């Protein structure tokens, strides 16, 4: 028997019952943490809704584990450039791992969060990071 005291409330619980309650609680916490970890690897919703901004610039905003991220591609006035959209596809296969790797290349990578992903004219994918404290921005390129 284990005595439990909390202010004016006192009680006794059999050892087996307490052990079962602790194990049940532990199992539910572990399951919740695993579920949260699975959600963390889901980088973004990859069904983008691009909006024409100006002069051939198309932008989509999507939520991610780091906050809102802009996806920027070029194109005409009627639709985004298909080649640039195709350049994004290999990047988003493992986007979470690629961005983590880019952050690790910087000594203080945890202080930066991705804010923009863009494709340049050469078809290279670039990720722009913003400092969490000072709001300075840094661009790190990734070959896709």
Order of alpha helices (4+ residues) and beta strands (2+ residues): beta-beta-alpha-beta-beta-beta-alpha-alpha-beta-beta-beta
